[in-house]
């Protein structure tokens, strides 16, 4: 898909990857970039910096996601690219509270579901569109020390696959971003974590990979190329991969 002259929505746009995505879309000639996040002032600042539109929305609430899409459609005439980028990292294992599990599920998975539910039919009626969903390498592999994160990111990738399989022949392109460590608030203070073993990239690098994937209409976006090798090992020798992950866990428990 050619990004030029497209109307784009980016969730989680107040900082990190979302901010970098919004800026990259503007630099690639998007007609209008709509930035959305929970806090109005932060997202309006980002929107102002790229001559975009800032709209505050709580992505844990389907009604607000639907309102966001309807408002943007009314203002712009139609969304061409929707980026479900918002996400949170929740540390802990199965003992993590139900409230934290639910919050992580709603932001990391259901916000993607609700966006697709309300925007895809509109896109199909216009002849096509594009979804970019931010997941994580943790969704292809896993995340030691963060069960809610690893589980929900697996679900996010499963949803992106389903959307591609179901709607690609109806003109809907889908890409899913699966980076390892990115220099954002999510890892700040934990730069020595397991996820940073293959290096910490800047958000702008992740955004550049996303622009290329959309233009080429490629599904899997891997800013850390090593991830492809890890996934290949997991697919060909699951027991060896699990053994390696246990070894990695022990290494970081010392």
Number of C-alpha atoms within 10 A of each C-alpha: 16 13 20 14 14 21 21 26 30 27 33 26 30 27 18 21 25 28 23 22 29 31 23 19 26 21 12 14 14 21 15 22 26 26 33 31 24 18 14 15 14 17 25 22 16 24 24 12 11 18 15 21 20 24 21 20 22 17 27 20 14 18 13 15 23 18 13 22 20 17 14 18 16 11 11 13 11 20 27 24 26 24 25 28 27 26 24 17 17 18 15 16 14 10 8 14 11 10 9 14 20 13 17 22 22 21 21 30 26 21 24 26 18 21 21 21 14 17 23 24 15 19 20 14 11 13 11 20 25 23 27 25 28 26 29 26 26 23 20 20 18 18 21 20 17 17 21 24 28 24 19 26 29 20 19 25 25 14 19 25 16 13 19 18 13 11 16 15 10 15 17 23 22 27 24 27 24 23 24 24 24 24 17 14 12 15 16 10 8 11 16 13 13 17 20 16 11 13 14 18 17 15 20 19 15 24 24 15 15 28 20 14 21 22 11 11 17 14 20 17 26 20 21 19 12 11 19 14 10 14 16 12 15 16 11 10 11 13 12 12 18 14 11 12 16 12 12 13 15 10 10 12 8 5
